[in-house]
Amino acid sequence: MTRDSNDNLRATHERLLKAYNSLVVLINTETMFRYLDETLVLDKECPRTNNPIEGGVNAQLRRLLRYQRGMSVENRIKRSLVVLFTLTKTAFCKRNT
């Protein structure tokens, strides 16, 4: 606890405490994970990532932009479009064969 400018006590990390309390309320009212279906876990193995785009496409773009920091914004956009086109083309070819 810390004292503010009016000499009142309040939590040091107030926003963190509010977020924690809202999560506790959602879990206690059983509304946070309502969408989960227990049969999914029992029937087959669930994927480790919830979105294949995050591990496939976005990761490659982030890596490209991280390693090519010296490029201008225009060249970065062009390079990203080339990567996206290549990934789309390979995905299309795999789907049609």
BELGI-V628556 format. One record per residue. N is the residue number from 1. RES is the residue in three letters. PSI is psi in whole degrees, 0 to 359 (none if undefined). D_CENTER is the distance of its C-alpha to the mean C-alpha in Angstrom with 1 decimal. Layout:
{{N:RES:PSI:D_CENTER} {N:RES:PSI:D_CENTER}}
This chain:
{{1:MET:144:32.1} {2:THR:164:33.1} {3:ARG:134:35.6} {4:ASP:190:34.8} {5:SER:338:37.4} {6:ASN:11:39.3} {7:ASP:30:39.7} {8:ASN:145:37.6} {9:LEU:137:35.5} {10:ARG:167:31.7} {11:ALA:145:28.7} {12:THR:313:27.6} {13:HIS:76:23.9} {14:GLU:317:24.2} {15:ARG:322:20.7} {16:LEU:320:19.4} {17:LEU:320:22.2} {18:LYS:318:21.5} {19:ALA:316:17.9} {20:TYR:314:19.2} {21:ASN:323:22.1} {22:SER:324:20.1} {23:LEU:321:18.1} {24:VAL:318:21.5} {25:VAL:316:23.0} {26:LEU:321:20.4} {27:ILE:318:21.0} {28:ASN:327:24.7} {29:THR:3:25.1} {30:GLU:39:23.2} {31:THR:352:21.0} {32:MET:313:17.5} {33:PHE:37:17.4} {34:ARG:331:20.0} {35:TYR:344:18.3} {36:LEU:139:18.5} {37:ASP:121:21.5} {38:GLU:334:23.4} {39:THR:335:25.1} {40:LEU:320:21.9} {41:VAL:324:21.8} {42:LEU:324:25.6} {43:ASP:314:26.1} {44:LYS:168:23.8} {45:GLU:131:21.2} {46:CYS:146:17.6} {47:PRO:151:15.1} {48:ARG:330:13.1} {49:THR:148:9.8} {50:ASN:350:9.2} {51:ASN:112:8.7} {52:PRO:340:11.1} {53:ILE:323:10.2} {54:GLU:319:7.2} {55:GLY:338:10.0} {56:GLY:290:12.8} {57:VAL:305:12.9} {58:ASN:325:10.2} {59:ALA:319:11.1} {60:GLN:320:14.7} {61:LEU:317:14.5} {62:ARG:317:12.9} {63:ARG:317:15.6} {64:LEU:312:18.2} {65:LEU:332:17.7} {66:ARG:320:17.6} {67:TYR:342:20.9} {68:GLN:51:22.6} {69:ARG:334:22.6} {70:GLY:351:26.2} {71:MET:152:25.9} {72:SER:165:26.5} {73:VAL:319:24.0} {74:GLU:316:25.9} {75:ASN:326:26.0} {76:ARG:319:22.2} {77:ILE:314:21.7} {78:LYS:317:24.4} {79:ARG:321:23.0} {80:SER:320:19.6} {81:LEU:323:21.5} {82:VAL:317:23.5} {83:VAL:315:20.6} {84:LEU:319:19.2} {85:PHE:317:22.8} {86:THR:316:23.3} {87:LEU:321:20.3} {88:THR:319:21.4} {89:LYS:317:25.0} {90:THR:323:24.4} {91:ALA:321:22.4} {92:PHE:318:25.3} {93:CYS:319:27.9} {94:LYS:323:26.5} {95:ARG:326:26.4} {96:ASN:358:29.9} {97:THR:none:31.6}}
